[in-house]
Amino acid sequence: MKRSLALSIFAWLLAGLCQPALAGQSDPSQSDPKAVIRLLPGQAHPEGLAGLEIQLAPGWKTYWRNPGDAGIPPTFDWSGSENLRDVTVLWPAPSRYDQEGASSAVYHDEVVLPLRISAIDPSKPVKLAVGLDYAACKTICVPAKGSADVTLPPGTPAQGDGSAEIAQALKKVPVPQEIGATAPLAIKQVRLDTSTSPAHLTIDVTAPSSSALFVEGPMKWYLPMPEPADGADKANPQRFVLPLEGLPKGATIAGNELRFTLSTGEAGVESLYRLP
């Protein structure tokens, strides 16, 4: 439960550092020196797309959906939207950041989160409005708030409306892949060893360049970040080890599902593994 305690302490410290640092605008020229958000319009057609851009000052970072040992993930409020049936946030592959013994999954400088949207009435525009709570971090983290809205027309989006940025971000979203797939970027094998305390997993991967491995488990499982195995090439590890610690008291291992994300920071794959 060390990681759970660390997260609680971090959140408490983060809340007390300062008041929210900014209110993001759709126009990035009206920005705080640390960070600003804006919505990139796409289209309101069924299975339409938009984008949420977080621009950070040089050297600053923000967190992925599962922040790691320390950090807070972004949270979204879409309640101000109109004619919006549903919105799904798609997460580009993150990078690993290590500092003072803590490892986090982050985005540096800027990120566009593609948004898959559906309209209640596809023949009409959607007013997409977001309130965002997130963290902007350099040597310390400050809590940040942003809000933005944009109207998405039905049908094909116009030229120059952010579609290029959204398309580029979509290329970085990890794709689902079976364990054992034959591909340049893949999770080849996962093995469980219960002879140690705690039990641990060994994960073999294939990656053409420097990569990082992230794991997500059931709610209230505070798993550590997988580490390169002893003797692995730290610049391009092909084997990772994950101790199964940080589980709730009395939790059983068998039958639970883990989601692994293998990321180069520019692309990624997601694979599901059910613990035997």
C-alpha positions as CSV (number, residue, x, y, z in Angstrom):
1,M,0.0,0.0,0.0
2,K,3.1,2.2,-0.2
3,R,1.9,3.7,-3.5
4,S,-1.6,4.3,-2.2
5,L,-0.1,6.3,0.7
6,A,2.2,8.2,-1.7
7,L,-0.7,9.1,-3.9
8,S,-2.7,10.4,-0.9
9,I,0.2,12.5,0.4
10,F,0.9,13.9,-3.1
11,A,-2.8,14.9,-3.6
12,W,-2.8,16.6,-0.2
13,L,0.4,18.5,-1.0
14,L,-0.9,19.4,-4.5
15,A,-4.1,20.8,-3.2
16,G,-2.2,23.0,-0.7
17,L,0.5,24.4,-3.0
18,C,-1.5,27.1,-4.5
19,Q,-4.9,28.1,-5.9
20,P,-5.7,26.9,-9.4
21,A,-3.2,28.5,-11.7
22,L,-5.2,29.3,-14.8
23,A,-8.5,29.3,-16.6
24,G,-7.8,27.8,-20.1
25,Q,-9.3,29.5,-23.1
26,S,-10.3,28.2,-26.6
27,D,-7.9,30.8,-27.9
28,P,-4.4,29.6,-26.9
29,S,-3.0,33.2,-27.3
30,Q,-4.9,34.0,-24.0
31,S,-2.8,31.7,-21.9
32,D,-1.2,31.3,-18.6
33,P,2.6,31.1,-18.7
34,K,2.4,27.5,-17.5
35,A,-0.5,25.9,-19.4
36,V,-3.6,26.5,-21.5
37,I,-6.3,24.3,-23.1
38,R,-8.4,24.7,-26.2
39,L,-10.9,22.5,-28.0
40,L,-10.1,21.6,-31.6
41,P,-13.4,21.3,-33.7
42,G,-14.1,18.3,-35.7
43,Q,-17.6,17.2,-36.7
44,A,-20.8,16.3,-34.9
45,H,-21.7,13.4,-37.2
46,P,-22.1,10.0,-35.5
47,E,-18.7,8.7,-34.7
48,G,-17.4,12.2,-35.1
49,L,-14.1,13.5,-33.7
50,A,-12.8,16.6,-31.9
51,G,-9.7,17.2,-29.9
52,L,-8.7,18.6,-26.5
53,E,-5.3,20.3,-26.7
54,I,-3.2,21.0,-23.5
55,Q,-0.4,23.4,-24.2
56,L,2.3,23.6,-21.6
57,A,5.3,25.9,-21.1
58,P,8.6,24.4,-22.3
59,G,9.9,21.8,-19.8
60,W,6.4,21.4,-18.2
61,K,4.4,18.2,-18.2
62,T,1.0,16.8,-17.3
63,Y,-0.3,13.3,-16.6
64,W,-1.8,10.3,-18.5
65,R,-5.1,8.6,-17.3
66,N,-3.1,6.4,-14.9
67,P,-0.4,8.8,-13.5
68,G,1.9,6.2,-11.9
69,D,3.6,6.5,-8.5
70,A,2.8,10.2,-8.1
71,G,0.5,12.5,-9.9
72,I,-3.2,13.1,-10.6
73,P,-5.0,12.3,-13.9
74,P,-7.1,14.9,-15.8
75,T,-10.8,14.9,-15.0
76,F,-13.4,16.1,-17.4
77,D,-16.8,17.8,-17.0
78,W,-18.9,17.8,-20.1
79,S,-22.2,19.0,-18.4
80,G,-22.2,22.3,-20.3
81,S,-22.5,20.6,-23.7
82,E,-25.6,20.7,-25.9
83,N,-26.8,18.0,-28.2
84,L,-24.1,15.7,-26.9
85,R,-25.0,12.0,-26.4
86,D,-21.6,10.7,-25.5
87,V,-17.9,11.6,-25.5
88,T,-14.9,9.2,-25.2
89,V,-11.4,10.4,-24.5
90,L,-8.7,8.7,-26.5
91,W,-5.3,8.7,-24.8
92,P,-2.1,9.0,-26.9
93,A,0.9,6.9,-25.7
94,P,2.6,8.5,-22.7
95,S,6.2,8.7,-21.8
96,R,7.8,7.5,-18.5
97,Y,9.3,10.1,-16.1
98,D,11.5,9.1,-13.2
99,Q,12.2,11.5,-10.3
100,E,13.5,10.8,-6.8
101,G,12.4,7.2,-6.8
102,A,8.9,7.8,-8.2
103,S,7.9,6.9,-11.8
104,S,5.1,8.6,-13.7
105,A,3.3,8.4,-17.0
106,V,3.3,11.9,-18.5
107,Y,3.0,14.1,-21.6
108,H,5.7,16.8,-22.1
109,D,5.1,20.3,-23.5
110,E,1.8,19.6,-25.2
111,V,-0.7,16.9,-26.0
112,V,-3.9,16.6,-28.1
113,L,-6.4,14.1,-26.7
114,P,-8.7,13.0,-29.5
115,L,-12.4,12.9,-28.5
116,R,-14.8,10.5,-30.1
117,I,-18.2,12.1,-29.9
118,S,-21.8,11.3,-30.8
119,A,-24.7,13.7,-31.2
120,I,-28.2,13.3,-29.9
121,D,-29.5,14.7,-33.2
122,P,-26.8,14.1,-35.9
123,S,-28.5,16.6,-38.2
124,K,-27.7,19.4,-35.8
125,P,-24.5,21.0,-34.4
126,V,-23.1,20.0,-31.1
127,K,-21.9,22.5,-28.6
128,L,-19.0,20.8,-26.9
129,A,-18.0,22.3,-23.6
130,V,-15.4,21.0,-21.2
131,G,-14.3,21.9,-17.7
132,L,-10.9,20.3,-17.0
133,D,-9.0,19.8,-13.8
134,Y,-5.4,18.6,-14.2
135,A,-1.9,19.2,-13.0
136,A,0.9,21.2,-14.7
137,C,4.3,20.2,-13.4
138,K,8.0,21.1,-13.7
139,T,10.1,20.7,-10.5
140,I,6.8,21.0,-8.6
141,C,3.2,20.5,-9.6
142,V,0.5,23.1,-9.5
143,P,-3.2,22.3,-9.8
144,A,-4.7,23.8,-13.0
145,K,-8.3,24.4,-14.2
146,G,-9.4,25.1,-17.7
147,S,-12.6,25.5,-19.6
148,A,-13.4,25.8,-23.3
149,D,-16.2,25.3,-25.7
150,V,-16.6,24.9,-29.5
151,T,-19.5,24.3,-31.9
152,L,-19.1,21.2,-34.0
153,P,-21.0,21.3,-37.3
154,P,-22.7,18.1,-38.7
155,G,-21.0,16.5,-41.6
156,T,-17.5,17.0,-43.0
157,P,-15.3,19.5,-41.0
158,A,-14.0,22.6,-42.8
159,Q,-10.3,23.0,-43.7
160,G,-8.0,24.3,-41.0
161,D,-10.2,23.5,-38.1
162,G,-7.8,21.3,-36.2
163,S,-8.4,18.1,-38.1
164,A,-4.6,17.7,-38.9
165,E,-3.7,17.9,-35.2
166,I,-6.4,15.4,-34.3
167,A,-5.3,13.0,-37.0
168,Q,-1.7,13.3,-35.8
169,A,-2.7,12.6,-32.2
170,L,-4.8,9.5,-33.4
171,K,-1.6,8.0,-34.8
172,K,-0.2,8.0,-31.2
173,V,-3.2,6.3,-29.6
174,P,-2.2,2.7,-28.6
175,V,-4.0,0.1,-30.7
176,P,-5.5,-3.1,-29.2
177,Q,-3.3,-6.2,-29.8
178,E,-3.2,-9.8,-28.6
179,I,-0.3,-10.9,-26.4
180,G,2.0,-12.9,-28.6
181,A,1.4,-10.9,-31.7
182,T,4.2,-10.8,-34.3
183,A,4.8,-7.1,-34.8
184,P,7.7,-4.6,-34.4
185,L,6.0,-3.3,-31.3
186,A,4.3,-6.1,-29.2
187,I,4.0,-7.8,-25.9
188,K,5.3,-11.3,-26.6
189,Q,4.7,-13.1,-23.4
190,V,3.6,-12.7,-19.8
191,R,4.6,-15.2,-17.1
192,L,3.4,-15.4,-13.5
193,D,5.9,-16.5,-10.8
194,T,4.3,-17.3,-7.4
195,S,7.4,-18.6,-5.8
196,T,8.4,-15.1,-4.6
197,S,6.7,-12.8,-2.1
198,P,5.0,-10.9,-3.5
199,A,4.4,-12.9,-6.7
200,H,5.6,-11.2,-9.8
201,L,5.1,-11.1,-13.6
202,T,7.8,-11.2,-16.2
203,I,6.8,-9.5,-19.4
204,D,8.8,-9.9,-22.7
205,V,8.3,-7.3,-25.4
206,T,9.5,-6.4,-28.8
207,A,10.2,-2.8,-29.5
208,P,12.2,-1.1,-32.3
209,S,13.4,1.7,-30.1
210,S,13.3,2.9,-26.5
211,S,10.0,1.9,-24.9
212,A,8.2,2.0,-21.6
213,L,5.6,-0.4,-20.2
214,F,2.6,0.7,-18.1
215,V,0.0,-1.4,-16.3
216,E,-3.5,-0.9,-15.1
217,G,-5.4,-3.3,-12.8
218,P,-8.7,-3.4,-11.1
219,M,-10.0,-0.4,-9.1
220,K,-8.0,0.0,-5.8
221,W,-5.1,-2.0,-7.1
222,Y,-2.1,0.4,-6.8
223,L,0.4,-1.5,-8.9
224,P,3.9,-0.2,-9.3
225,M,5.3,0.6,-12.7
226,P,6.9,-2.3,-14.5
227,E,10.7,-2.1,-14.3
228,P,13.3,-3.3,-16.8
229,A,14.6,-6.7,-15.7
230,D,18.0,-7.0,-14.2
231,G,20.6,-7.1,-17.0
232,A,18.1,-5.5,-19.5
233,D,19.3,-2.8,-21.8
234,K,18.0,0.3,-20.0
235,A,17.9,2.3,-23.3
236,N,15.7,-0.3,-25.0
237,P,14.5,-3.0,-22.5
238,Q,13.0,-6.1,-24.0
239,R,12.0,-7.6,-20.6
240,F,10.1,-6.1,-17.7
241,V,9.3,-7.3,-14.2
242,L,6.2,-6.4,-12.2
243,P,5.8,-7.3,-8.5
244,L,2.1,-7.8,-7.7
245,E,2.1,-5.5,-4.7
246,G,-0.2,-2.7,-3.8
247,L,-3.3,-4.9,-3.9
248,P,-6.1,-4.4,-1.4
249,K,-5.9,-6.5,1.8
250,G,-7.3,-10.0,1.1
251,A,-7.4,-9.5,-2.7
252,T,-7.0,-12.6,-4.8
253,I,-4.9,-12.6,-7.9
254,A,-6.5,-15.3,-10.0
255,G,-9.1,-14.2,-12.6
256,N,-8.3,-10.5,-12.5
257,E,-7.5,-8.7,-15.7
258,L,-4.5,-6.4,-16.3
259,R,-4.1,-3.9,-19.2
260,F,-0.6,-3.4,-20.4
261,T,0.4,-0.4,-22.6
262,L,3.7,-0.6,-24.4
263,S,4.7,2.8,-25.5
264,T,7.5,4.5,-27.5
265,G,6.0,7.9,-26.7
266,E,5.0,8.2,-30.4
267,A,3.0,5.0,-30.8
268,G,1.8,2.2,-28.6
269,V,-0.1,-1.1,-28.2
270,E,-2.5,-2.2,-25.5
271,S,-2.8,-5.9,-24.5
272,L,-5.1,-7.5,-21.9
273,Y,-3.8,-10.3,-19.6
274,R,-6.0,-12.4,-17.3
275,L,-4.1,-13.6,-14.2
276,P,-4.3,-17.4,-14.0
